[in-house]
């Protein structure tokens, strides 16, 4: 398959999909290496396609909703509650990032938009498969949250403030 056709097909799959698609899944589907898929995604991003890379794969954010960055503080036992608070109100946790004194900004895409997504994330934390970035900054961290409207972002902010997670 020629590259142009593969790029069209990848965009079609991303438009139709509601869940992230892994690079390995795409590589297997097109019988190319995962590195070729990484290059294809980079090219599509450079052509202004709103593709987000997450720990679960690639997802097309179309159309983009309203976004807001929240600075939060809580302990490790409160991670699940914080994330459930956001997704239950209709938000999507796009990423988590910290501002490290030495390394600067460290950001990881999350793409958590449902209770199931949060459940899976929390299970992986408990298994030790991943470690929260907040450990590097005394539990302070930021989330980019996306929601369909400013009203939902306001509700999320109020709920996080009520639980004393906002800084």
Residue pairs with C-beta under 8 A, 6 or more apart in sequence:
1 9
1 30
1 31
3 40
6 30
6 32
6 40
7 40
7 43
7 44
9 30
10 26
10 30
10 37
10 40
10 41
10 44
11 44
11 49
11 60
13 21
13 26
13 29
14 21
14 51
14 58
14 59
14 60
15 60
15 62
17 59
17 60
19 56
19 57
19 59
20 54
20 56
20 57
20 58
20 59
20 111
21 57
21 58
21 59
22 56
22 57
22 58
23 34
23 37
23 38
23 41
23 57
23 58
24 34
25 57
26 37
26 40
26 58
27 33
27 34
27 36
27 37
30 36
30 37
41 51
41 53
41 58
44 51
45 51
49 60
50 60
50 61
50 62
50 64
51 58
51 59
51 60
51 61
52 58
52 59
52 60
52 61
52 94
52 109
52 111
53 109
54 109
54 110
54 111
55 108
55 109
55 110
55 111
55 130
56 111
59 111
61 146
64 146
65 92
65 146
65 147
65 148
65 149
66 146
66 147
66 148
66 149
66 150
66 152
66 153
67 94
67 144
67 145
67 146
67 147
67 153
68 144
68 145
68 153
68 157
69 142
69 143
69 144
69 145
70 142
70 143
70 145
70 156
70 157
70 160
70 166
71 140
71 141
71 142
71 166
71 167
72 82
72 140
72 141
72 142
72 143
72 160
72 165
72 166
72 167
73 139
73 140
73 141
73 165
73 166
73 167
74 81
74 82
74 139
74 165
75 139
76 125
76 132
76 134
76 135
76 139
78 165
79 122
79 125
79 132
80 118
80 122
81 163
82 160
82 163
82 165
83 93
83 112
83 118
83 121
83 122
84 115
84 118
85 156
85 159
85 160
85 163
85 165
86 92
86 93
86 112
86 143
86 145
86 156
86 160
87 93
87 112
87 113
87 114
87 115
87 117
87 118
88 115
89 147
89 152
89 155
89 156
89 159
90 147
90 148
90 152
90 155
90 156
91 113
91 145
91 146
91 147
91 152
91 153
91 156
92 111
92 112
92 113
92 145
92 146
92 147
93 110
93 111
93 112
93 113
93 143
93 144
93 145
94 109
94 110
94 111
94 143
94 144
94 145
94 146
95 107
95 108
95 109
95 110
95 143
95 144
96 107
96 108
96 110
96 132
96 133
96 134
96 141
96 142
96 143
97 105
97 106
97 107
97 108
97 133
97 141
97 142
97 143
97 144
98 105
98 106
98 133
98 134
98 136
98 137
98 140
98 141
98 142
99 105
99 137
99 142
100 106
100 136
100 137
106 133
106 136
108 133
110 121
111 117
112 118
112 121
121 130
124 130
125 131
125 132
132 141
133 141
134 140
134 141
140 167
145 153
145 156
147 153
147 156
157 166
160 166
